[in-house]
Amino acid sequence: MQTAVDSPFLKALTRGQYDLLWPLFKPFTVSGGTMIFKQGDEAEYLYLILRGTVTIQYKPYDGPIITLSHLKPGDLFGWSSVIGGDTYTSDALSITDIDLLRIHGADLMQLCIEYPTIGCSILEKLAEVVSPQWMNSREQVQDLLQSKARQLR
C-alpha cells in the first residue's frame, strides 16, 4: 500500500512545511462506487489518495457528463476547497475502495495566514501538482466540442 510520503506533493515539501501541514490531514475511507462529493456540494476538503482510484466528472448545464480525469494513489482532488470556491465544480466518484487523507480547506488557509511564507510555498507546490490534471481535462473538453461540431456539420 502506498504511504502518504509517496505523494509527489508531500515529497516536494520541506521538512518544516511537512511538519506544519501533516497534523491537519485526517484519514478517510470510502467504499467503491461511492460519490465522495457532487458538483455543487459545499467545498470543504482537499483529498489525497493513498489507495484506490477516483474519477472526476463534470456535468455541463446543457450537455452530458464528462469524465475529466482518473486519479490514482498520490493524486490530490477537491481543489475548490483551497482556491476559495464555495462549492465543488465537479463530482468525485470512488471507482474502488479507497483510503484517503483529507484536509479541511479552511485549515489550510489558516495555516497560510499564520505562516505566510510557508503557506505561499505550499500553495505553489499544490499548483504544480494540479496543473497536469487541468491540462488533461482541457483536452477532453476540446475533444467533446470538436465531436459536437462534427455532428452539427
Order of alpha helices (4+ residues) and beta strands (2+ residues): alpha-alpha-beta-beta-beta-beta-beta-beta-alpha-beta-beta-alpha-alpha
